Amino acid sequence: MPTNKRRCSERPPDTSLTHGRRLAKTSVSTANVQLIYHSVLSELLHDKRRKFTFSETAYFWRWWKEQRPTTRATFRSLVQEGRVEFAGGGWVHNDEATPDYLHIIDQYTWGLRKLNDTLGSCGKPKAAWQIDTYGHTREQVSLLAQMGYDGLFI
């Protein structure tokens, strides 16, 4: 029996955008992602009780590159306060049905590296994320455990 007493009974407020699934990458980035990030940032600054969870690093990175230093500093402070978190932190939310281990590891490595480069160790996700998959594999769970995640949202 795990000794971790922390339990989570609700899904946290989040965004999980599937990279390139519905709209062209540039359309998604400009039409939806910019609005989501700016709206979340505004609401978090308005109400200190709120928290938010982001998922795929690819969208974050696109948004981040276009931000002013003041916006970046504000976002970093919200991460340091624990009010903004990343779940998973892979570059994208990978397919679980057919990928090779190396592809999974590579996309997580790239995404986590980008988070570390921009947000430091505070940006490292504590939990992995499998909410939009088309099935689950034990291999994915095994890899996530080996990568050191404390939990998994399914």
N, C-alpha and C positions, 0 to 999 in steps of 0.2 A: 504494500500500500504506500503510495507516495506521501511524503511528509509535508509537501507544499500545501498550506492551508488556504491559499488564495484561490478562490473559485470565481468563475465568471458565468453568470446566468443569462446575460443579455448580449446581443450583438452590439458592438460599439458603433457610434456614428462613423460612417466611413464612405469612401468612394473606391470603387473597384472598376476601373475602366479597362476593357479588353483591348489591347493594342492592335489597331488596324482591323477589327472585326466588322464594324458597321459602317464607318465612314473612312474616307481617306485620311491618312495620318495627319496631314496638315489641316484638314477641316476639323478633325476632332480636337487638335491642339488649340486652334484659334477659337473655335465656336464654343467648345464645352470646357476644356481644361482651364483656360485662362479664367473663365467665369467661376468655375468651382473653386480654384485656389484663392482668388480674390474675395469671393463671398465667404469662404471659410475663415480666412484671415480676418476679415472685417468682423464677423460674428464672434470669433474668439477674443478679439480685442474689446468688444462690446460687453461680453459676459465672461468673467474670469472663472466661472464654474464649468464652462464648456470645455470639451476635449474633442479631438478628431483623429481618425486613423486614415492614413493614405496607404496605397498598396504599390502598384507598379512604379518603379523608379524612372522608367523611360518618360512618362508624362511629367513627373516632378522635374527631371533634368531639363526638359524643353522649357518649362515654365521658369525655372531657376535662372537659366542663361539670359533671359530677357528682363530680369528684375534689377531695379536700382539697388545700390548698396544699403539704403535705409530699409527697404522691404526685406532684403536678405537678412539684415541684422534682426529685424522684428521676428521673422520666421525662425531664425536660429534661437532666439530667446524663448519662443514658444516650445521649441523642441527641448531645450534645456530645462524648462519648467515641467516637462512631461505632459503638456497640453496638446502637442502634436506628436503623433507616433507613426511609425511605418510598420506595417505587418508584412512579413515575407521579405520584402526589399529586393526581390529579383528584378532584373531589367524589365521583364514581362511576367505575366502569369502563364507559366509553361503548360503545355499539353501533358497530361499524365499517361495517356494511352500508349503512345509509341516512342517517346523520346529515349535517346541513349543517355546513360548516366553522365557522360561528359558534357552533353548539351545542357542538361539541367545544372550541373555544377558551374559551367561557363557562364550561363545567364545569371545565376545567383552571384557569382564572383564579380561580374561586371556591375550589376546593380548595387551590390553592397559596397564596392569600391567607390562608386559615384556618391553614395550617401556619406561614406566616411570622408571623402575628399571635400564635400561641401558642408557637412554638419558635424564632423568629428565623431567621437565615440558615442555621443548622446544620440546620434541618429541611427545607431545599430538596432534593428528590430529585435524584440524579445520573443515574439510569437510569429509563427508562420501562418499562411493564409491559403485556404483551399475552398473558397466560397463559390467560385464560378466555374469549376471544372466540370467536365463531362464524365466524371468517374474518378475513383481514387485508387491508388496503388500502394501496396505496402512498401515498395521500393522508394517511392517519393517520401513517405513518412520516415523510412530508415535514413535516407540522405539528410532530411531536415534535422533529425535527432543527432546525427553525426556532425552537423554544422553547428550544433550548440543551441538551438532554439529551446526556450522554456515551455512553449505550448504551441497548440495548433488550433486554429479556427476552421471548422468544417461546415 
